[in-house]
Amino acid sequence: MAAFDDVMTTGKFDNMYYKNLARGLALLSIDQMMYADPRMRPYVIQHANNQTAFFEAFAEVMVKLGMVDVKTGRKGEVSSRCDNIN
């Protein structure tokens, strides 16, 4: 995870990821491809310029992800840390 702690991040949860894409500063080339794609560029620009829009979109997606086939009981586990296997 240390690779994501570059000098262009603020160390907090915000829309800096999208601002960096608009500046050509993506960490991964696949991320930069979102800005290069004319279908995705309006979303990158919107989220780079409007942190509230980013937070609203993020919340909406998290609700949708919460409805994905969640494994429970012996089929799944809750991670105590996202970057470690329990």
C-alpha positions in Angstrom: 0.0 0.0 0.0 3.0 2.3 0.4 3.0 2.8 -3.4 -0.2 4.8 -3.0 1.3 7.2 -0.5 3.1 9.4 -3.1 3.7 13.1 -2.9 0.5 13.9 -4.9 -1.9 12.5 -2.3 -3.3 14.4 0.6 -3.3 11.5 3.0 -7.1 11.8 3.4 -10.2 10.5 1.6 -11.0 13.1 -1.0 -11.2 13.6 -4.8 -7.4 14.1 -5.3 -7.3 10.8 -7.3 -9.5 12.5 -10.0 -7.5 15.7 -9.9 -4.3 13.7 -10.4 -5.9 11.9 -13.5 -6.8 15.3 -15.0 -3.1 16.4 -14.5 -1.8 13.2 -16.1 -0.5 11.9 -12.7 -2.2 8.5 -12.4 -0.2 5.9 -10.5 -1.4 3.1 -12.8 -1.7 3.4 -16.6 -5.1 1.8 -16.5 -6.3 4.6 -14.3 -5.0 7.2 -16.7 -6.9 5.5 -19.5 -10.2 6.7 -17.8 -9.2 10.3 -18.6 -8.1 9.4 -22.1 -11.5 7.7 -22.9 -14.0 10.3 -24.1 -16.8 8.4 -22.5 -15.2 8.5 -19.1 -13.5 11.9 -19.2 -16.7 13.9 -18.2 -16.9 11.8 -15.0 -13.2 12.3 -14.2 -13.6 16.1 -14.7 -16.8 16.2 -12.7 -15.2 14.4 -9.7 -12.0 16.4 -10.0 -13.9 19.7 -9.9 -16.7 18.8 -7.5 -15.8 16.8 -4.3 -19.4 16.7 -3.2 -20.4 15.0 -6.5 -17.6 12.5 -5.9 -18.7 11.8 -2.3 -22.3 11.3 -3.5 -21.3 8.9 -6.3 -19.0 7.0 -3.9 -21.9 6.6 -1.4 -24.2 5.4 -4.1 -21.7 2.8 -5.4 -21.0 1.6 -1.8 -24.7 0.9 -1.3 -24.8 -1.1 -4.5 -21.7 -3.0 -3.6 -23.3 -3.9 -0.3 -26.0 -5.8 -2.1 -23.5 -8.0 -4.0 -23.6 -11.6 -3.1 -22.0 -11.3 0.4 -20.5 -14.5 1.7 -21.5 -15.3 5.2 -20.9 -18.1 7.8 -18.2 -20.6 6.8 -18.2 -19.2 3.2 -16.8 -15.8 4.1 -14.9 -13.8 6.7 -14.7 -10.2 7.9 -11.2 -8.8 7.4 -9.8 -7.0 10.4 -7.4 -5.2 8.0 -8.0 -4.8 4.3 -4.3 -5.2 3.5 -3.8 -8.4 5.4 -5.3 -11.9 5.3 -6.9 -13.0 8.6 
